[in-house]
Every structure is written in structure tokens, then in C-alpha cells.
Amino acid sequence: MPDTRSPATLALHAGEAPRQAGAPVTPPPQLATSFFTHPAAVGFSANDLAADAPHFYARWSNPTAESLEQRLAALEGGEAAVSFASGMAAVSALFLDRLAAGDHLVLSDVCYAGVAELAQDILPRHGITATPVDTADPAAVGAAMRPNTRLVHVETPANPILKLTDIAAVAAIAHAGGAELSVDSTIATPLGTRPLALGADYVVHSLTKYIGGHGDALGGAVIGRSERMAGLRRQGLIHLGGALAPFNAWLILRGLETLAPRMALHEANARKLEAFLAGHPKVRSVLWPGSPRHPQHALAQRQMRNFSGLLAFSVRGGGAALAARLAERLQVISYAVSLGKTKSLLFHIPTDDLLRASFRVEGAQAAAYRDWAGEGVFRFSVGLEEADDLIADLGQALG
Ligand SMILES: *Cc1c(COP(=O)(O)O)cnc(C)c1O
């Protein structure tokens, strides 16, 4: 039965243990690595694992990770979830579970750098080919499909230039070609977009970002149909081993409790910072899906109920020098990588470096990236500080 309560309530209560007098309202993290069992109850091999088997060994499942998985599945409107030690552990497990030698992957040409490098460097060593395409253009996805394409992987909004993909359109193309669609929805969060309802087969999250929200725990998750998630647990956790530590699962559950109010404030602050940057004489362009200035704002309005707190801006020349100046002068905003935490983070990503080391696209695709990003983008994860303090900080540092 799908849980139809609103997201703010699900973020607090989905997957709660049965209420009994004397039981803790906030359960402690369960740190045990093994659980009492009986020889008749469980087979020793992962291949014998029943979906409803009791907890046995913490890499296979544990109660704290299970609570988190149930809450994430409810928030995404999915049947089941599997949690991982990081977002990359989630993506790599999904790719290795769904793809085999001879298979083909189509993925966003702009996506998390680690995913782009995994697709270019590791998958080909196992006989899996990958084609990066501009998934903002559904026709380009259609043109990239081959008879052996098994998976289409998109990131929307995409890190770092917040390019969007029309999930429903790309899901239809993937399915018509006999492939599945996975959507990295880390930046949108379940408060913004529910990819499964739009036709995706899998939703992937880096829980390290908005869902954990406090910048103190790495984690990842995949949400999808129960039968597929059972297979992913077997391959991704039991055999590849990237299980989420119970203490991190507990921290992420705690962060998740405030996801709805945090996302509302991230969005409100991003709206003010986008307007400030758009009017700043040193700024060439600023990208945030919630702004009518974003080239895909109409799609954002269709597909996102919350526009999240990540924006990207480029400046009129001298990005690297300005980055050094910001690293020295910012007092409230931290010059640091990552995104989606309570505190504001800002980091400069030079276009040449990203195209050479990570995306490795050429010709029209490289030109399209340059059109959005110029020489480089400042990725700005707008935090929960008072917006006026962020504007003042950025204003004094930009000069
Ligand atoms: C950070 C991030 C990842 C990787 O997650 P980790 O938890 O750092 O491994 C994947 N996708 C997106 C969009 C990200 O921002």
C-alpha cells in the first residue's frame, strides 16, 4: 500500500517501528554486525536470501539502514530502497547489477564527474560501452539508442550547470528501445521531483547532500521495484560490499526529518541570491531552475515542485583569479566542495579541466557545455544562513 501522507510527514514518520509503550520515540542506531539466527532460518549464501529474511549480517541488512530505506521508498513513491556507503557506491552497484559485457549505456553528457569517469574508465574494461549525450534533447537520446542499450542514466538537474532532462520524455524513449531509465535526483530531492511517477525505473541519491543535509555523513541509495532492489541488495551489498554504516544511516535519518523545511528555505534563499547575482556587474550568467532566466524554466515548472538550493554562475573573465580572491575573502560562505548542506558552499569548476578530465566530450557537445559555463562556473550551494548575510558576504568578496 503506498503511503499517501505528505512528504513533510513521511520524512518524519515513514517506516517507523510499531508504537509500543516503553519503546523509544527516536530509536538509537543499531551498531551490531551480526544477529541471532537459527540454522533452519537462513541459508549461508546470499543467493539463498529471501526478501523477508530476518537480519543476519549487517552488510546484508541492518535495522537502522532498513528504517532509512523504508523512509526513502515512501518519499519517492517506490516499492523498495537499498542504501549504500556513498552516492558513488549506489551508482556503481546499479551499473554493475544492470549491465554486463556487450551492453551499452546512454548517459547525460553533463553529470557528476565521478559517474562520468566511471562510465569512461571502468565500464569499458568490463566490455560495457557508454555514450554521453545531451539528454536535455530527448531526440539525442533516441539517436544514441542501440539494440544493446540496457540502461539510460540521467542526472536532473545536472551537476554542475543545472541542465534539466525531461524525465517522462526520456523514460518513453528508453522503454521503447527496451532499456531502463535511472535518474540521479540528488539535487532535486524527493521534495522537488518524484522520478518514478514520471516513468523512471530507478531513482539514485547521494544521501551525502540534501537528504543527510548536515555535511557529516556519506551515503547513497537506489529506489525502485522490490524485485530489482532484492537483486541489487544481493549484488551491490552482499557481493560488492558498499554497505552504509549504521551510524551514518542514523545521522542521515536525523537529517531527513527536517528535509521539507530545509528545502523550502534553501529554495527561498537561492531565489534571492540568484536575483542578486543576476544584477551584479561582474556576473556573466547565473543558472537556477527556479528563475525565468533559466533556459529550461518551463520544464522546471512542470517537473519540479521545489527548485532546490544549488545555483551556478559564470563571470566576465578571470574566473580562476576571482576564485582565489573568494577563497580568501568569504567569511560566511565556505570555499569548499560538495553541496546540499546547512552551510553555504562555493567552489569554482574550470571548464577546460572538467571537459578534459571528466566529461571528455568534443565538438558540438563541448561547445554546448561552454555556452552554459563559459571558462568555468562557480557552483554555489546556498545554505540556510540569513539571505541578506549571504548577499553581503558575496558582495564584499566579489568587489
Ligand atoms: C555528490 C554526488 C554524487 C556522488 O555521491 P557521493 O555521496 O559523494 O559518493 C552523485 N551524484 C550527484 C548529483 C552528486 O552531487
The ligand as a Tripos MOL2 file, in Angstrom:
@<TRIPOS>MOLECULE
LIG
   15    15     1     0     0
SMALL
NO_CHARGES

@<TRIPOS>ATOM
      1 C1         27.8050   14.0050   -4.8100 C.3       1 LIG1
      2 C2         27.0600   13.4290   -5.9220 C.ar      1 LIG1
      3 C3         27.2090   12.0850   -6.2590 C.ar      1 LIG1
      4 C4         28.1640   11.1670   -5.5420 C.3       1 LIG1
      5 O1         27.7940   10.9980   -4.2040 O.3       1 LIG1
      6 P1         28.8490   10.6730   -3.0200 P.3       1 LIG1
      7 O2         27.9430   10.5020   -1.8480 O.co2     1 LIG1
      8 O3         29.7900   11.8220   -2.9210 O.co2     1 LIG1
      9 O4         29.5440    9.4130   -3.4090 O.co2     1 LIG1
     10 C5         26.4430   11.5870   -7.3010 C.ar      1 LIG1
     11 N1         25.6020   12.3810   -7.9750 N.ar      1 LIG1
     12 C6         25.4390   13.6920   -7.6820 C.ar      1 LIG1
     13 C7         24.4870   14.5150   -8.4810 C.3       1 LIG1
     14 C8         26.1760   14.2610   -6.6590 C.ar      1 LIG1
     15 O5         26.0350   15.5600   -6.3900 O.3       1 LIG1
@<TRIPOS>BOND
     1     1     2 1
     2     2     3 ar
     3     2    14 ar
     4     3     4 1
     5     3    10 ar
     6     4     5 1
     7     5     6 1
     8     6     7 2
     9     6     8 1
    10     6     9 1
    11    10    11 ar
    12    11    12 ar
    13    12    13 1
    14    12    14 ar
    15    14    15 1
@<TRIPOS>SUBSTRUCTURE
     1 LIG1         1 GROUP 0 **** ****
